[in-house]
Amino acid sequence: MTTVALISADYANAKTDNKVASIENNMQSTPVSWKLVKLAFQLHIPKKGKALSQLIIDAPSTGSVSNDIDVLDDKGQKIKINVSLNSRRIIIDFHEPVTSSTTNLLINLNKVYQSTLDSTSIFHLSVKVVGSDTEIPVGVAQFPTF
């Protein structure tokens, strides 16, 4: 999927003393190219860590995300979630707390529009644990554009 924005040339003519002066203003913006991609990353759950109630993903401004997201446990089973989007922030609420009995979560962002002009998309990740409203940064997920 490609979007190209072109600003057409504007011409202004001024007539003074029977002479015509012309001013040309040509502008063209850089073409922006977008791809619809699926991005996936794994989140490791520490053995003695507290149970997770939320995963918060801050998406970069160089793309657009949808709420089409799947979260799978380490056995490949879908985990029940609620997804909400607030601007570039994705909040994933787990129906049941994710405990250390699950060692890894696979997060699939199924529909992401990603700019092909940037070299890397960086998503910042945080979690909330059961019984706390404090966001705990856990790292970043980096995806090269192609």
C-alpha positions in Angstrom: 0.0 0.0 0.0 1.6 3.3 -1.1 0.5 6.8 -0.3 2.0 9.6 -2.3 1.3 13.2 -1.5 2.1 15.7 -4.3 1.6 19.4 -4.1 1.1 20.7 -7.6 2.9 23.7 -8.9 1.4 27.1 -8.1 1.9 29.9 -10.6 1.5 33.6 -9.9 1.6 36.2 -12.7 2.0 39.9 -12.1 1.7 42.4 -15.0 3.5 45.7 -14.7 4.4 48.1 -17.5 3.2 45.6 -20.1 5.9 43.1 -19.0 4.8 39.8 -17.5 6.7 38.5 -14.5 6.0 35.0 -13.4 6.8 33.3 -10.1 6.9 29.6 -9.9 6.7 27.7 -6.7 7.2 24.0 -7.2 7.0 21.8 -4.2 6.9 18.0 -3.9 6.9 16.1 -0.6 8.7 12.9 -0.1 6.6 9.9 -1.0 5.5 7.9 2.0 5.3 4.1 1.6 3.4 2.0 4.1 3.2 -1.8 4.6 0.6 -3.8 6.5 2.7 -6.2 8.6 2.3 -8.6 11.5 4.7 -8.1 14.3 5.4 -10.6 17.1 7.6 -10.6 20.2 8.0 -12.8 23.3 7.8 -11.6 26.8 9.6 -13.7 29.4 7.9 -14.1 32.8 10.4 -14.5 35.7 10.0 -17.7 37.8 9.5 -15.8 41.1 7.9 -12.7 39.7 4.5 -11.3 40.6 1.4 -12.1 38.5 0.8 -9.7 35.6 -2.5 -7.9 35.2 -1.7 -5.7 32.2 0.8 -5.3 29.4 1.2 -1.8 28.1 2.8 -1.2 24.6 3.7 2.3 23.5 3.9 2.2 19.7 6.1 4.5 17.7 4.7 7.5 15.8 6.0 6.0 12.5 3.1 3.5 12.2 -0.4 2.7 13.1 -1.6 -0.2 15.2 -5.0 -1.9 15.4 -6.6 -3.8 18.3 -6.2 -7.1 16.3 -3.9 -8.6 18.9 -3.4 -12.2 20.1 -1.5 -13.3 23.2 -0.4 -16.9 23.5 1.0 -18.8 26.4 4.1 -21.0 26.2 1.9 -23.9 25.2 0.5 -22.0 22.2 -2.9 -21.5 23.8 -4.7 -18.1 23.4 -5.0 -16.1 26.6 -8.2 -14.2 27.0 -7.6 -10.5 26.9 -9.2 -7.1 26.5 -7.4 -4.6 24.3 -7.9 -0.9 24.4 -6.1 1.8 22.2 -5.4 5.3 23.4 -3.6 7.2 20.7 -0.4 5.2 20.3 -0.8 3.3 23.6 -2.0 -0.3 23.5 -3.3 -1.6 26.9 -3.8 -5.3 27.2 -5.8 -6.4 30.2 -5.5 -10.1 31.1 -8.9 -11.7 32.1 -6.9 -13.8 34.6 -3.5 -12.8 36.0 -0.5 -14.2 34.2 1.6 -16.1 36.8 5.1 -17.5 36.6 3.6 -20.9 35.7 3.6 -19.3 32.2 7.3 -18.8 31.3 6.7 -16.9 28.0 4.0 -14.9 26.3 3.9 -14.5 22.6 2.3 -11.2 21.6 1.1 -11.0 18.0 0.3 -7.5 16.7 -1.7 -8.8 13.6 -2.3 -5.5 11.7 0.3 -2.8 11.9 0.8 -0.2 9.2 4.5 0.5 9.2 6.4 3.2 7.3 9.0 1.9 5.0 11.0 5.1 5.2 12.2 4.5 8.8 14.9 2.0 9.5 13.4 0.6 12.8 10.2 0.7 14.7 10.6 0.6 18.5 7.8 -0.4 20.8 8.3 0.4 24.6 6.9 -2.2 26.9 5.6 -1.9 30.5 3.6 -4.2 32.8 1.3 -3.8 35.8 1.3 -6.5 38.5 -1.7 -7.6 40.4 -2.5 -5.2 43.3 -0.6 -2.2 41.9 -1.3 0.6 39.5 2.4 1.3 38.9 3.7 0.8 35.4 7.0 -1.2 35.4 9.1 -0.7 32.3 10.3 -4.1 31.0 12.1 -3.2 27.8 11.6 -2.6 24.1 10.7 -4.6 21.0 12.5 -3.4 17.9 11.4 -4.3 14.4 13.4 -3.4 11.3 11.4 -2.0 8.3 11.7 -3.7 5.0 
